[in-house]
Amino acid sequence: MAKRTDRRLQILSAASACFARFGYAKTTLEDIGRAAQLNKASLYYYFPGKDELFIAVVLQESAAFMEALAEQVRHLSTPAAQVRHYLAERLRYYRQVLTQHQLSLDALQVLEPRFDQLYAEVLEREIAFLAELLSPLLAGKARPDALPEPRHLARLLLSAADALKHETVRQGQTQQLNALPDFSAAEADTLLLTDLVLAGIAASS
């Protein structure tokens, strides 16, 4: 089992380097096999194809980024600042993934539904972490029954942020062929919504 895990990590590391160097569309399984010093048949033993391998790479990188971001935001001075920074940075990271791997909108349209299905485990960790950040803001209120539970609010904020992100991608597909979308409006709207929620919590009594 350990050997299989090591070989899988070896493939993911090689694939990550290839996707970053050549981009998603131009990377082939032969490229990844050469980098991992394995033949194509060996790659198929661990992954059904290039799409599944790419998704595995991005999920692994995303999980590592979210863990690093969680440590980063803990150094900010207030829970509100932590929540804002976390939500903004996760969107910036999504844009970075598209740019780094030269992922076209056509490819993204095909891959994204599968990402969403497999991202569930990472998302649950995000919800738990964001709920931890929100808990001090919700604690000590005179009417706690009038406010959502931290996990509920965390899920709502993440769902709203992801909906704004997906809408930006959808609009980009109808506006410019294969041009990466501009996420600046989605980021501004995410922070506006977050500020309104946080202001509502602060004003509750």
Protein Blocks (a to p, Z undefined) as FASTA:
>chain_A
ZZmmmmmmmmmmmmmmmmmmnommlpcfklmmmmnopafklmmmmpgblklmmmmmmmmm
mmmmmmmmmmmmmmpmbfklmmmmmmmmmmmmmmmmmmmnopafklmmmmmmmmmmmmmm
mmmmmmmmmmmmmmmmmgopablmlpccfklmmmmmmmmmmmmmmmmmmmmmmmpghiac
dfklmmmmmmmmmmmmmmmmmmpZZ
